Amino acid sequence: MVRRIVTGNNAQGRSYFVSDEQIAEMYVWESMQAPAQLGEGVPLLPSTAPTIEPPAGGSKVTRVLMEPWATMKAKMAQYHGLDADGFHRTTTIDYIMLVSGEVDLILDEGRTTVRAGDLVVQRNTNHAWHNMGDVPVDFWGVMMSLLPR
C-alpha cells in the first residue's frame, strides 16, 4: 500500500486536500490527455512561479534536497515566485514522491506531514513545503504542464 495525497482548488480558488488515502501500489494516478487536464469545469489558476515550470505542453523532472525550514526561511527572497513562507502555484500537475525524511505540505486550507514512500498529486494549487526536521529531505517531482503548446 502507498499513501496518496491529492490536492485541488475549491470554488473560491483556495487549495485544499481532496483526498489522503492508502491505495494499491499498482495504480497511483493517470492523466488521459497531453497536456494533462484538471477535469471538466475545473478552472486553471495562474502561476505565481512560472520560472520553475516546464514549457507549455511539456514535462520536467526534478530532484529536491530540501534543507530544514530554519535554514530555508532566510533564503525565500532568492526564489522568484515564492512568498516569504514559500507559498507558490504552478500551472502543472505534479507527482511528488518522498524518498527520505519528513516534510510538511501546507495548503490554504490544511497541512499534513508527508513521509518517505508517500506520493503527492499536486494539481495547480497554492502550496508550500516546510522541512521541520534538522536534516535535509530528499524527494523527486515530475511536473506536467497544463498549458497547450
Stockholm file with secondary structure:
# STOCKHOLM 1.0

chainA/1-149         MVRRIVTGNNAQGRSYFVSDEQIAEMYVWESMQAPAQLGEGVPLLPSTAPTIEPPAGGSKVTRVLMEPWATMKAKMAQYHGLDADGFHRTTTIDYIMLVSGEVDLILDEGRTTVRAGDLVVQRNTNHAWHNMGDVPVDFWGVMMSLLPR
#=GR chainA/1-149 SS CEEEEEEEECTTSCEEEEEEEEECTTCCCCCSSSSCCCCTTCCCCCCSCGGGSCCTTCEEEEEEEECCHHHHGGGGGGSTTCCTTCCBCCSEEEEEEEEESEEEEEETBEEEEEETTCEEEEESCCEEEECCSSSCEEEEEEEEECSCC
#=GC SS_cons         CEEEEEEEECTTSCEEEEEEEEECTTCCCCCSSSSCCCCTTCCCCCCSCGGGSCCTTCEEEEEEEECCHHHHGGGGGGSTTCCTTCCBCCSEEEEEEEEESEEEEEETBEEEEEETTCEEEEESCCEEEECCSSSCEEEEEEEEECSCC
//
